[in-house]
Amino acid sequence: MEERLNYKVCGNYLIPDIKLMHEGMIPLGKYGRLRREYLRNCAPILYSDMVLSEELFPHLYDMEILMEQLLEKNPAPDKKSQQMLWVQQMNMLKAEAEEIVLSELVYC
């Protein structure tokens, strides 16, 4: 079964009317932007392949949930009663997440 492609007229040209499956606009965080720039500059073929197969942004959003996963594994103490311990725990988790992302995902 063959899928028909629709075209739109633009001047003297017929342009394929292609729709992306993922059209939501969720802003990327720090790690997602780092990974995107790394792929764009150091692995352009992989970057192009991921863009064309619409796998790039789901991949980049996966990087953003790492901090949430680390926080689930190592819950922080109560922020109101133990402020300094809470800050220490959050800084430790942030450093761990950054180390994981930079070593395994951004510069892999």
C-alpha positions as CSV (number, residue, x, y, z in Angstrom):
1,M,0.0,0.0,0.0
2,E,1.6,3.2,-1.2
3,E,1.1,6.5,0.7
4,R,0.3,9.5,-1.4
5,L,2.3,12.6,-0.9
6,N,0.5,15.9,-1.1
7,Y,2.2,19.0,-2.7
8,K,1.7,22.7,-2.4
9,V,2.4,25.2,-5.1
10,C,5.0,27.8,-4.2
11,G,5.7,30.0,-7.2
12,N,6.6,27.7,-10.1
13,Y,7.6,24.8,-7.8
14,L,5.7,21.9,-6.2
15,I,6.9,21.5,-2.6
16,P,6.1,18.3,-0.6
17,D,3.7,19.0,2.2
18,I,5.5,17.1,5.0
19,K,4.2,17.2,8.6
20,L,6.3,16.4,11.6
21,M,4.9,13.9,14.1
22,H,6.3,15.8,17.1
23,E,5.3,19.4,16.8
24,G,5.3,20.3,20.5
25,M,7.5,23.1,21.6
26,I,9.2,22.2,24.8
27,P,12.3,24.2,25.6
28,L,15.5,22.3,25.9
29,G,17.6,22.5,29.1
30,K,21.3,22.9,29.5
31,Y,22.2,19.3,28.9
32,G,19.9,18.9,25.9
33,R,21.4,22.0,24.3
34,L,24.9,20.7,25.0
35,R,24.2,17.4,23.4
36,R,22.5,19.0,20.3
37,E,25.6,21.3,19.7
38,Y,27.9,18.4,20.2
39,L,26.0,16.3,17.6
40,R,25.7,19.2,15.2
41,N,29.5,20.0,15.3
42,C,31.1,16.6,15.9
43,A,28.7,14.0,14.5
44,P,26.9,15.8,11.7
45,I,25.8,12.5,10.0
46,L,24.2,11.2,13.2
47,Y,22.7,14.6,13.8
48,S,21.1,14.7,10.3
49,D,19.9,11.1,10.7
50,M,18.3,11.8,14.0
51,V,16.6,15.0,12.7
52,L,15.2,13.2,9.6
53,S,13.9,10.2,11.6
54,E,12.5,12.6,14.3
55,E,14.5,10.9,17.0
56,L,16.6,14.0,18.0
57,F,14.2,15.9,20.3
58,P,13.0,12.8,22.2
59,H,16.6,11.9,22.7
60,L,17.4,15.4,23.9
61,Y,14.5,15.5,26.3
62,D,15.6,12.1,27.8
63,M,18.7,13.9,29.0
64,E,16.7,16.4,30.9
65,I,14.9,13.9,33.2
66,L,18.2,12.5,34.6
67,M,18.1,14.9,37.6
68,E,14.6,13.8,38.4
69,Q,15.7,10.1,38.3
70,L,18.6,10.8,40.6
71,L,16.4,12.6,43.0
72,E,14.0,9.6,43.1
73,K,16.9,7.3,44.0
74,N,18.5,9.6,46.5
75,P,15.7,11.7,48.1
76,A,16.6,15.0,49.6
77,P,15.9,15.8,53.2
78,D,13.1,18.2,54.2
79,K,13.9,21.7,52.8
80,K,12.2,23.6,55.6
81,S,13.8,21.8,58.6
82,Q,17.2,20.9,57.1
83,Q,18.1,23.6,54.7
84,M,21.8,23.1,54.5
85,L,21.5,19.4,54.1
86,W,19.0,19.9,51.4
87,V,21.3,22.3,49.5
88,Q,24.2,19.9,49.9
89,Q,22.2,17.0,48.6
90,M,20.9,19.0,45.6
91,N,24.4,20.3,44.7
92,M,25.7,16.7,44.9
93,L,22.9,15.4,42.6
94,K,23.5,18.3,40.2
95,A,27.2,17.5,40.0
96,E,26.5,13.8,39.6
97,A,24.0,14.5,36.8
98,E,26.4,16.8,35.1
99,E,29.2,14.3,35.2
100,I,27.0,11.6,33.8
101,V,25.6,13.7,31.0
102,L,28.9,15.2,30.0
103,S,30.9,12.0,30.0
104,E,28.3,9.5,28.7
105,L,25.8,11.4,26.6
106,V,27.3,14.7,25.4
107,Y,30.8,13.6,24.6
108,C,30.2,9.9,24.0
